[in-house]
């Protein structure tokens, strides 16, 4: 095993979630968009029959975009994810207003997309989602409540209050793991009902 060190940040949190999604394909989630610091940030894609992908939307260079879009065809759900390194950065007024704008715009774009490959997904439930790193596993629920309060305070566009928070924590060996918080409950797997 190669020892490694990392500084907890937004990229690590997003990466940990992407690895989780790709490692748990049986759950039905797939990545439609990821926004790495230096990477293929330009387009939202969907899987197609031959194992490839088809583009359904292309961002312009300076356009605000989410950090991650996850889709589940079994559950008919879309997570539009906004990420930051830590809770403090996520719940600032400026960041929360930007997150609400992005989630609202992408939600509307997906719901009204005329792309034939996306059309049957246009009625999927869109769930705002927030992602961050948490150093203390014991404070995950408390931090999730803080995100809910910040959204309630700055939700001028009235996006859904039913948010799904994804919190990345570490164990004693510094292994990363995801916690998913939805409607006041914490889950270890992204396999619960999103009603």
C-alpha positions as CSV (number, residue, x, y, z in Angstrom):
1,X,0.0,0.0,0.0
2,X,1.2,3.5,-0.8
3,X,0.9,5.9,2.1
4,X,-0.8,9.1,1.2
5,X,-1.7,12.4,2.8
6,X,-4.3,14.9,1.7
7,X,-5.8,18.1,2.9
8,X,-9.6,17.8,3.3
9,X,-11.2,20.1,0.8
10,X,-14.0,20.3,-1.7
11,X,-12.2,18.3,-4.4
12,X,-11.6,15.4,-1.9
13,X,-15.2,15.5,-0.8
14,X,-16.5,15.5,-4.4
15,X,-14.0,12.8,-5.4
16,X,-15.0,10.6,-2.4
17,X,-18.6,10.8,-3.4
18,X,-17.9,10.0,-7.1
19,X,-15.9,7.0,-6.0
20,X,-18.8,5.9,-3.8
21,X,-21.2,6.2,-6.7
22,X,-19.0,4.3,-9.1
23,X,-18.3,1.6,-6.5
24,X,-22.0,1.0,-5.8
25,X,-23.5,0.8,-9.2
26,X,-26.2,-1.6,-7.9
27,X,-27.8,1.4,-6.2
28,X,-28.6,2.8,-9.7
29,X,-26.9,6.2,-9.3
30,X,-24.8,7.6,-12.1
31,X,-22.8,10.8,-12.6
32,X,-24.3,13.2,-15.2
33,X,-21.9,16.1,-14.4
34,X,-18.9,16.7,-12.3
35,X,-17.1,20.0,-11.9
36,X,-13.5,19.2,-11.0
37,X,-11.1,22.1,-10.6
38,X,-9.2,21.1,-13.7
39,X,-11.2,18.7,-15.8
40,X,-14.2,18.1,-18.1
41,X,-16.6,20.7,-16.6
42,X,-18.2,21.6,-19.9
43,X,-21.2,19.3,-20.3
44,X,-24.0,17.3,-18.7
45,X,-24.1,13.8,-20.1
46,X,-26.3,10.7,-20.0
47,X,-25.3,7.1,-20.6
48,X,-26.4,5.6,-23.9
49,X,-26.9,2.1,-25.2
50,X,-23.4,1.4,-26.5
51,X,-21.7,2.2,-23.2
52,X,-20.9,5.8,-24.2
53,X,-22.5,9.1,-23.3
54,X,-24.6,11.7,-25.0
55,X,-24.4,15.4,-24.2
56,X,-27.6,17.0,-23.1
57,X,-26.3,20.5,-22.1
58,X,-23.0,22.4,-22.5
59,X,-22.0,25.1,-20.1
60,X,-20.3,28.3,-21.3
61,X,-17.0,29.2,-19.7
62,X,-18.1,31.7,-17.1
63,X,-21.5,30.2,-16.4
64,X,-22.3,29.2,-12.8
65,X,-22.6,25.4,-12.5
66,X,-23.1,22.9,-9.8
67,X,-20.3,20.7,-8.5
68,X,-22.0,17.4,-9.2
69,X,-25.3,16.1,-10.7
70,X,-26.3,12.5,-9.8
71,X,-29.2,10.7,-11.4
72,X,-31.0,7.5,-10.5
73,X,-33.4,6.1,-13.1
74,X,-34.8,3.5,-10.7
75,X,-35.8,6.1,-8.1
76,X,-36.6,8.7,-10.8
77,X,-34.5,11.3,-8.9
78,X,-31.8,13.9,-9.6
79,X,-29.4,15.4,-7.1
80,X,-28.0,18.8,-7.9
81,X,-25.0,19.1,-5.6
82,X,-23.2,22.2,-4.4
83,X,-20.0,21.5,-2.5
84,X,-17.5,23.3,-0.3
85,X,-14.5,22.3,1.8
86,X,-16.2,22.8,5.2
87,X,-19.6,23.9,6.6
88,X,-18.4,27.4,7.3
89,X,-17.8,28.1,3.6
90,X,-21.0,26.5,2.5
91,X,-23.4,28.4,4.7
92,X,-22.2,32.0,4.0
93,X,-24.8,34.3,2.6
94,X,-22.9,34.7,-0.7
95,X,-22.4,31.0,-1.2
96,X,-25.9,30.0,-0.3
97,X,-27.4,32.6,-2.6
98,X,-25.2,31.2,-5.4
99,X,-26.1,27.6,-4.6
100,X,-29.9,28.5,-4.7
101,X,-29.4,30.2,-8.0
102,X,-27.5,27.3,-9.5
103,X,-29.9,24.7,-8.2
104,X,-32.9,26.6,-9.4
105,X,-31.5,27.2,-12.9
106,X,-30.3,23.7,-13.5
107,X,-33.6,22.3,-12.1
108,X,-35.6,24.3,-14.6
109,X,-33.3,23.5,-17.4
110,X,-33.6,19.7,-16.8
111,X,-37.3,19.9,-16.3
112,X,-37.8,21.7,-19.6
113,X,-35.1,20.0,-21.7
114,X,-36.1,19.2,-25.2
115,X,-33.3,16.7,-25.6
116,X,-35.0,13.4,-26.7
117,X,-32.5,11.4,-24.6
118,X,-33.5,13.3,-21.4
119,X,-37.2,13.8,-22.1
120,X,-38.5,10.8,-20.1
121,X,-36.4,12.1,-17.1
122,X,-37.9,15.6,-17.2
123,X,-40.4,14.7,-14.5
124,X,-37.9,13.2,-12.1
125,X,-37.8,14.6,-8.6
126,X,-35.0,17.1,-8.3
127,X,-33.4,17.3,-4.9
128,X,-31.1,20.0,-3.8
129,X,-28.0,18.6,-2.3
130,X,-25.0,20.0,-0.3
131,X,-21.6,18.3,0.1
132,X,-18.8,19.1,2.5
133,X,-16.1,17.5,4.7
134,X,-16.7,17.1,8.5
135,X,-13.8,16.5,10.8
136,X,-15.9,15.2,13.7
137,X,-18.3,12.4,12.8
138,X,-20.2,13.3,16.0
139,X,-21.3,16.7,14.6
140,X,-22.6,15.5,11.2
141,X,-26.3,15.9,12.2
142,X,-25.7,19.3,13.8
143,X,-23.8,20.5,10.7
144,X,-26.6,19.2,8.5
145,X,-29.1,21.3,10.5
146,X,-27.0,24.4,10.0
147,X,-27.2,23.9,6.2
148,X,-31.0,23.5,6.4
149,X,-31.2,26.8,8.5
150,X,-28.9,28.6,6.0
151,X,-31.0,27.4,3.0
152,X,-34.2,28.5,4.8
153,X,-32.7,31.9,5.4
154,X,-31.4,32.6,1.9
155,X,-33.9,30.6,-0.2
156,X,-35.3,33.6,-2.2
157,X,-36.1,31.4,-5.2
158,X,-38.0,28.9,-3.2
159,X,-36.2,25.7,-4.2
160,X,-37.3,22.6,-2.4
161,X,-36.5,22.5,1.3
162,X,-36.2,18.7,1.1
163,X,-32.4,18.7,0.8
164,X,-30.1,15.7,0.8
165,X,-26.8,16.5,2.5
166,X,-23.7,14.4,1.8
167,X,-21.1,14.7,4.5
168,X,-17.6,13.2,4.1
169,X,-15.9,12.1,7.4
170,X,-12.8,10.1,8.2
171,X,-12.1,7.2,10.6
172,X,-9.1,6.7,12.8
173,X,-7.0,5.6,9.8
174,X,-8.1,8.6,7.7
175,X,-10.3,6.5,5.4
176,X,-13.1,8.6,3.9
177,X,-16.7,7.6,4.1
178,X,-20.0,9.2,3.2
179,X,-23.0,10.0,5.4
180,X,-26.3,10.9,3.7
181,X,-28.8,13.0,5.6
182,X,-32.4,13.4,4.4
183,X,-35.4,14.7,6.2
184,X,-33.8,14.5,9.6
185,X,-32.4,10.9,9.2
186,X,-28.8,9.8,8.6
187,X,-27.9,7.0,6.3
188,X,-24.7,5.1,5.5
189,X,-25.8,4.2,2.0
190,X,-27.7,6.2,-0.7
191,X,-30.4,3.5,-1.0
192,X,-33.3,5.0,0.9
193,X,-36.6,6.4,-0.4
194,X,-36.5,10.0,-1.6
195,X,-40.2,10.8,-1.2
